[in-house]
Amino acid sequence: MRTKAVARFVRVPPAKARLVLNQLRGKRVSEALQLLPYIPRAAARLVEKVLRSAIANAEHNHQVRTLDDLRIVQAIADGGPSMKRVQPRAMGRAFFIRHRTSHLTIVLSDEGDSRAAGASAAGAVSRAGRKG
């Protein structure tokens, strides 16, 4: 069983959100929730909200009651639209400022599913490498 939560148009650049998501990918949900308050980045608070939403989706949609069964199998920060602003500079020039936004996606899965999916993906990669 896979459960997904998405936060769109979040006011954090995707590169900064990826720094937080890279630390969480593959971890158990309970471990990730304990780790997030100690990550000194503003994106960590936003990622925590999306993670809690994914947990709530798993509890409501799939009747998962224990967090120990869930693992973060996918954590993605895609780029959203940029808000464009103009900063006037000396001698009539203008500097363009882009406020970047992100689409944060977190996918949770049962421990058994993540092992099977990881094993099949690893097998596909190794088979693709042996073609020649």
C-alpha positions in Angstrom: 0.0 0.0 0.0 1.3 3.4 -1.0 0.1 6.7 0.4 0.9 10.1 -1.0 0.7 13.7 0.2 1.5 16.8 -1.9 2.0 20.4 -0.9 2.0 22.7 -3.9 3.2 26.3 -4.4 5.2 26.2 -1.1 7.3 29.3 -0.7 10.7 27.6 -0.4 13.2 27.0 -3.3 13.3 23.4 -4.4 17.1 23.2 -3.9 16.7 24.1 -0.2 13.8 21.7 0.3 15.8 18.8 -1.3 18.5 19.3 1.4 15.9 18.3 4.0 14.2 15.6 1.9 17.5 13.8 1.2 18.0 13.3 4.9 14.6 11.6 5.3 14.4 9.4 2.2 14.3 5.7 3.1 13.8 6.3 6.8 11.0 5.0 9.0 8.2 7.6 9.6 8.8 7.6 13.4 12.5 8.2 12.9 11.9 11.0 10.5 9.4 12.8 12.8 12.1 12.7 15.6 14.8 14.0 13.3 12.9 16.9 11.7 12.7 19.3 14.7 16.6 19.2 14.9 17.1 20.2 11.2 17.9 23.9 11.3 16.2 24.9 8.1 12.9 26.6 7.4 12.0 23.9 4.8 12.1 21.3 7.6 8.9 22.8 9.1 7.1 22.6 5.8 8.3 19.1 5.1 7.1 18.0 8.5 3.6 19.3 7.6 3.6 17.3 4.4 4.8 14.2 6.3 2.1 14.5 8.9 -0.4 14.8 6.1 0.8 11.7 4.4 0.6 9.8 7.8 -3.0 11.1 8.2 -3.8 9.9 4.7 -2.4 6.4 5.5 -4.4 6.2 8.7 -7.7 7.4 7.1 -7.5 5.8 3.6 -5.7 2.5 4.4 -6.4 2.1 8.2 -2.7 2.0 9.1 -2.5 2.2 12.9 1.2 1.8 13.7 3.8 4.2 12.4 6.5 1.5 12.6 5.0 -0.1 9.4 5.5 3.0 7.3 8.6 4.0 5.5 9.3 7.1 3.3 9.9 5.5 -0.1 9.8 8.7 -2.2 10.5 12.4 -1.2 10.5 14.9 -4.1 10.8 18.7 -4.3 9.8 19.8 -7.8 10.0 23.3 -8.9 6.9 25.4 -9.0 6.3 28.8 -10.7 8.6 31.6 -9.8 7.2 35.0 -8.6 9.0 37.7 -10.6 9.9 41.0 -8.9 12.0 43.9 -10.1 14.6 45.7 -7.9 15.5 49.1 -9.2 19.3 49.8 -9.3 21.5 52.7 -10.0 21.6 54.5 -13.4 18.2 53.3 -14.5 19.0 49.6 -14.3 16.8 46.9 -12.9 17.7 43.6 -11.2 15.2 40.8 -11.5 14.4 38.8 -8.4 12.8 35.4 -8.6 11.0 34.0 -5.6 11.0 30.3 -6.3 8.3 28.0 -5.2 8.2 24.2 -4.8 5.8 21.3 -5.0 6.7 18.9 -2.2 5.7 15.2 -2.5 6.1 12.5 0.1 5.1 8.9 -0.6 4.8 6.4 2.3 4.6 2.6 2.0 4.5 -0.5 4.1 7.8 -2.0 5.0 7.1 -5.1 2.9 6.1 -3.1 -0.2 9.2 -0.9 0.0 11.5 -3.9 0.1 9.9 -5.5 -2.8 9.8 -2.3 -4.8 13.4 -1.6 -4.0 14.5 -5.1 -4.9 12.6 -5.0 -8.3 14.0 -1.6 -9.1 17.5 -2.8 -8.3 17.0 -5.9 -10.4 15.8 -3.8 -13.3 18.9 -1.5 -13.1 21.3 -4.5 -12.9 19.5 -6.2 -15.9 19.7 -3.0 -17.9 23.4 -2.7 -17.3 24.1 -6.3 -18.5 22.6 -5.9 -22.0 26.0 -5.4 -23.6 
